[in-house]
Amino acid sequence: MDMRSWDRMDSLHDWIDNFVTKHNYMFGGIPCPYARKAMKDKTVDIRESTNIQLDLHRLLKWDDKLEAVILHADTNLMTSEELSLHVRFWNHTAMLKDIVALEDHPDDPEIVKGVKMNYGKGILVIVQRLSKLNQASDKLAEMGYYDDWEQENFNDIVSWRTPTPK
């Protein structure tokens, strides 16, 4: 791993520690209420990727000891449109195996309740067990987590992968 990769990895850990797992007043809660425990339990595997398609293909054999795998890549590896296309294509197969990937590209801003949710310093592809992710989303929905989200945000982030609508 070169020096830029180390810097990106440090930056990613900082983003997780100081944004993803912390209460955000503008957002009105913690962006990902489950991330802190998964990071503490070491059930998140963060991997530097130079070939997202190949790394995603390898993740079709899922290790249930993990809650998530985060593929982290340089922004120049592919455009946001290319990333979205590759992830969508991969999800068609993966979702049949109860696995799902969520992508994040700095050139495709994700704004929820006025808060930019993107990592912003590289490409992320977060891979998880689909059923577990949907169960966690259902629990959040029961607690009112999504109540004040715009429908477009809910559709982009949640409803496309869940069997039950908002």
RAWODA-V328806 format. One record per residue. N is the residue number from 1. PSI is psi in radians with two decimals (NA if undefined). BURIAL is + if it has 16 or more other ideal C-beta (glycine too) atoms within 10 Angstrom, else -. D_FIRST is the distance of its C-alpha to the first C-alpha in Angstrom with 2 decimals. Layout:
N:PSI:BURIAL:D_FIRST, N:PSI:BURIAL:D_FIRST
This chain:
1:2.23:-:0.00, 2:3.05:-:3.81, 3:-0.68:-:6.77, 4:-0.66:-:8.12, 5:-0.75:-:5.85, 6:-0.76:-:6.80, 7:-0.76:-:10.15, 8:-0.70:+:10.59, 9:-0.73:+:10.07, 10:-0.75:-:12.51, 11:-0.69:-:14.68, 12:-0.80:+:14.88, 13:-0.69:-:15.96, 14:-0.76:-:18.36, 15:-0.76:+:19.80, 16:-0.82:+:20.43, 17:-0.62:-:21.99, 18:-0.08:-:24.03, 19:-1.03:+:24.99, 20:-0.67:+:24.67, 21:0.10:+:26.27, 22:2.60:-:28.72, 23:2.29:-:32.19, 24:2.03:-:32.41, 25:-0.70:-:36.00, 26:-0.70:-:36.01, 27:-0.52:-:34.59, 28:0.40:-:37.01, 29:-2.86:-:34.78, 30:2.19:+:31.30, 31:-0.76:+:29.23, 32:1.67:+:28.03, 33:-0.28:+:30.33, 34:-0.22:+:28.58, 35:-0.71:+:24.98, 36:-0.83:-:25.64, 37:-0.76:-:27.04, 38:-0.71:+:24.35, 39:-0.76:+:21.62, 40:-0.71:-:23.90, 41:-0.05:-:24.61, 42:0.72:-:20.93, 43:0.26:-:21.84, 44:2.18:+:19.13, 45:2.03:-:15.90, 46:2.15:+:13.14, 47:2.30:-:10.69, 48:2.33:+:8.17, 49:2.38:+:10.27, 50:-0.06:-:10.72, 51:1.53:-:14.19, 52:-0.72:+:16.07, 53:-0.81:-:19.24, 54:-0.77:-:17.97, 55:-0.67:+:16.21, 56:-0.75:+:19.49, 57:-0.72:-:21.53, 58:-0.50:-:19.93, 59:-0.05:+:20.81, 60:-0.35:-:24.45, 61:1.61:-:24.65, 62:2.47:+:24.37, 63:1.88:-:23.87, 64:0.01:-:26.56, 65:-0.27:-:25.11, 66:2.54:+:22.84, 67:-0.63:+:24.19, 68:2.68:+:21.35, 69:2.26:+:17.99, 70:2.00:+:16.16, 71:2.23:+:14.07, 72:2.17:+:12.16, 73:2.79:+:11.69, 74:2.47:-:12.19, 75:-0.54:+:15.95, 76:-0.07:-:16.52, 77:-0.70:-:15.62, 78:2.79:+:19.23, 79:2.92:-:22.25, 80:-0.62:+:23.60, 81:-0.75:-:26.38, 82:-0.76:-:24.21, 83:-0.84:+:22.15, 84:-0.76:-:25.46, 85:-0.81:-:27.00, 86:-0.76:+:24.27, 87:-0.75:+:24.30, 88:-0.80:-:28.10, 89:-0.81:-:28.45, 90:-0.71:+:26.17, 91:-0.51:+:28.14, 92:-0.68:-:31.37, 93:-0.81:-:30.42, 94:-0.70:+:28.36, 95:-0.48:-:31.09, 96:-0.36:-:33.52, 97:0.22:-:31.33, 98:0.69:-:31.27, 99:2.57:+:27.67, 100:2.60:+:26.76, 101:2.43:+:23.90, 102:2.30:+:24.11, 103:2.70:+:22.25, 104:2.09:+:21.49, 105:2.35:+:20.95, 106:-0.46:-:21.53, 107:0.06:-:24.16, 108:1.41:-:26.17, 109:2.39:-:27.39, 110:1.83:-:28.60, 111:2.09:-:31.38, 112:2.13:+:33.21, 113:0.67:-:36.21, 114:0.07:-:35.20, 115:2.23:-:31.71, 116:2.06:-:28.56, 117:-0.27:+:26.56, 118:2.62:+:23.41, 119:-0.86:+:20.05, 120:-0.21:+:20.15, 121:0.22:+:16.71, 122:3.05:+:15.13, 123:2.39:+:16.24, 124:2.42:+:16.87, 125:2.04:+:18.58, 126:2.11:+:20.15, 127:2.32:+:21.68, 128:2.94:+:24.54, 129:2.14:+:27.78, 130:-0.81:+:30.24, 131:-0.68:-:33.21, 132:-0.71:-:31.55, 133:-0.75:+:30.35, 134:-0.67:+:33.89, 135:-0.75:-:35.52, 136:-0.73:+:33.53, 137:-0.69:+:34.51, 138:-0.71:-:38.10, 139:-0.75:-:38.18, 140:-0.71:+:36.92, 141:-0.73:+:39.58, 142:-0.53:-:42.25, 143:0.00:-:41.31, 144:0.21:-:41.69, 145:-0.70:+:38.03, 146:0.03:+:38.46, 147:-0.63:-:42.07, 148:0.38:-:41.52, 149:2.57:+:38.79, 150:2.52:-:39.75, 151:-0.65:-:40.44, 152:-0.74:-:37.98, 153:-0.79:+:35.09, 154:-0.76:+:36.30, 155:-0.78:-:36.52, 156:-0.57:-:33.06, 157:-0.61:+:31.34, 158:-1.02:+:33.70, 159:-0.48:+:36.73, 160:-0.39:-:35.18, 161:0.03:-:33.69, 162:2.59:+:36.53, 163:-0.29:-:39.89, 164:2.30:-:41.86, 165:2.89:-:42.34, 166:NA:-:42.42
